[in-house]
C-alpha cells in the first residue's frame, strides 16, 4: 500500500504537516498537490488550532518540483496556469490565520525553498543546503520567491541569491535573516515544536489579529506575485536554456546555456 504523500497530526493545539516522499526528497509532485491543499483547507476550518508546523520526512525538507514526475506536463492547460498550478496549493499557506512555522529539517531548493519562505517563521538545519537555484536551471523563479525573498533579507542580498542561484547552509540562512533559528539536524523539529508551544500558549485571537496587522503593514500580496512569476516562468520553460538546464540537472552535469 502506497503511503500518503502528506501526513497530518495534532500535538495539543498545534497541527503538524509532514511532506512524505522521502525517497524523492519530498519533491512537489502531482500526488502531493491535492492532499496538501486539502490539509490546508482543514487547518483553516479548525478554530482550535493555534499554530502549524510544516516539516519533511527524511533528509530533505522539500527539493522543489519533481521534474521526473510529469508535474510540468501541461495537458490542455495554458502554460502559465500549469506553472502556477504547481505552486497554488502551497501558496494557500498564506491564507492560514495562525502562525505557520517551517521546520526545515533538511535541504530545501527552488520551490521547496519558497515553501519555507511562505511560512511565518523558519527553523533551519544548520548543516543543510538552501537556495533559489532557478537561474542555474534556465528558469524564472516561482512560488513568489522574487517577492518574498527581498522582504525577508533585503533587496541587495536577495538580488545576489537570485541572480547567482547560489545555495547556502542553514547557518548562513540564519546569519542573513532568512531563518529565525539554525540548529543541529536532530534539533530542528524539536525547536520548531518549542516555538509552536510558546505561540499556542498565548491568547489565540490576539495572535491572529497581530498576524493580520503585521502583513497588512507590508501591503502583502504574494499570491499576485506568484501569478506573475508563473507567467514569466512559463515563458522561460519554453526556451532552449530551460530544457538544457533541467536536462543537465537530471543528468548531473554542468549546463551549457546559449541565451535562447
Helices and strands as residue ranges (DSSP letters): E 6-11, E 14-19, G 22-24, H 30-45, E 51-56, E 60-62, H 79-91, G 92-95, E 99-104, E 107-109, H 111-117, E 121-125, E 129-131, G 134-137, H 145-153, H 155-164, E 168-169, H 170-175, E 181-183, G 185-187, H 188-200, H 204-216, H 222-237, H 240-251
